């Protein structure tokens, strides 16, 4: 059973809006899918950057706390030959 050109053109004319709507849905679907994938790649990249920054902050905090230890400061004062003297008396609480 073959269709004539007239039948095919008649079918296309009657269903032109439906065909256009289907094509529009396909284009929108492809566009949305591409946008979603782009957003996912960007989100993954930002997650990696966040983890790197967290490790960097942890490393910096560790360095700062190590350099602010009283024993480290005492070693620097002694090695620089400063006139500072380390107190042997405990600190006083002025609120008493």
C-alpha positions as CSV (number, residue, x, y, z in Angstrom):
1,X,0.0,0.0,0.0
2,X,1.7,3.2,-1.2
3,X,0.7,6.7,-0.5
4,X,0.4,9.2,-3.2
5,X,2.1,12.6,-3.0
6,X,-1.3,14.3,-2.7
7,X,-2.2,12.1,0.4
8,X,1.2,12.8,2.0
9,X,1.0,16.6,1.4
10,X,-2.6,16.6,2.7
11,X,-1.5,14.8,5.8
12,X,1.4,17.3,6.4
13,X,-0.9,20.3,5.9
14,X,-3.5,18.9,8.4
15,X,-0.8,18.1,11.0
16,X,1.6,21.0,10.4
17,X,1.0,22.5,13.8
18,X,1.5,19.1,15.5
19,X,4.8,18.6,13.6
20,X,6.0,22.1,14.5
21,X,5.1,21.5,18.1
22,X,7.0,18.2,18.2
23,X,10.1,19.8,16.6
24,X,9.9,22.7,19.1
25,X,9.7,20.2,22.0
26,X,12.7,18.3,20.6
27,X,14.8,21.6,20.3
28,X,13.8,22.7,23.9
29,X,14.6,19.2,25.3
30,X,18.1,19.3,23.7
31,X,18.7,22.8,24.9
32,X,17.7,22.1,28.4
33,X,19.7,18.9,28.5
34,X,22.8,20.8,27.3
35,X,22.3,23.5,30.0
36,X,21.8,20.9,32.7
37,X,25.0,19.1,31.7
38,X,26.9,22.4,31.7
39,X,25.6,23.3,35.1
40,X,26.6,19.8,36.4
41,X,30.2,20.3,35.1
42,X,30.4,23.7,36.7
43,X,29.0,22.4,40.0
44,X,31.6,19.6,40.1
45,X,34.4,22.1,39.4
46,X,33.2,24.3,42.2
47,X,33.1,21.3,44.6
48,X,36.7,20.5,43.7
49,X,37.7,24.1,44.3
50,X,35.9,24.1,47.7
51,X,37.7,20.9,48.8
52,X,41.0,22.5,47.8
53,X,40.2,25.6,49.7
54,X,39.2,23.7,52.8
55,X,42.5,21.8,52.7
56,X,44.4,25.0,52.2
57,X,42.6,26.7,55.1
58,X,43.3,23.6,57.3
59,X,47.0,23.7,56.4
60,X,47.2,27.5,57.1
61,X,45.4,27.1,60.4
62,X,47.8,24.4,61.4
63,X,50.8,26.5,60.4
64,X,49.5,29.5,62.4
65,X,48.8,27.4,65.5
66,X,52.2,25.8,65.3
67,X,53.9,29.2,65.0
68,X,52.0,30.7,67.8
69,X,52.9,28.0,70.4
70,X,54.7,29.4,73.4
71,X,57.6,26.9,72.9
72,X,58.1,28.1,69.3
73,X,58.0,31.7,70.3
74,X,60.4,31.1,73.2
75,X,62.9,29.4,70.8
76,X,62.7,32.4,68.4
77,X,63.3,34.8,71.3
78,X,66.3,32.8,72.6
79,X,67.8,32.3,69.1
80,X,67.6,36.0,68.2
81,X,69.4,37.0,71.4
82,X,66.6,39.4,72.4
83,X,66.6,41.1,75.8
84,X,63.2,39.7,76.6
85,X,63.1,37.5,79.6
86,X,60.6,34.6,80.0
87,X,58.5,35.0,83.1
88,X,58.7,32.3,85.7
89,X,55.8,33.7,87.7
90,X,52.2,32.7,86.8
91,X,50.0,35.4,85.3
92,X,47.8,37.4,87.6
93,X,44.0,37.6,87.3
94,X,43.1,41.3,87.6
95,X,39.4,40.6,87.9
96,X,39.8,39.4,91.5
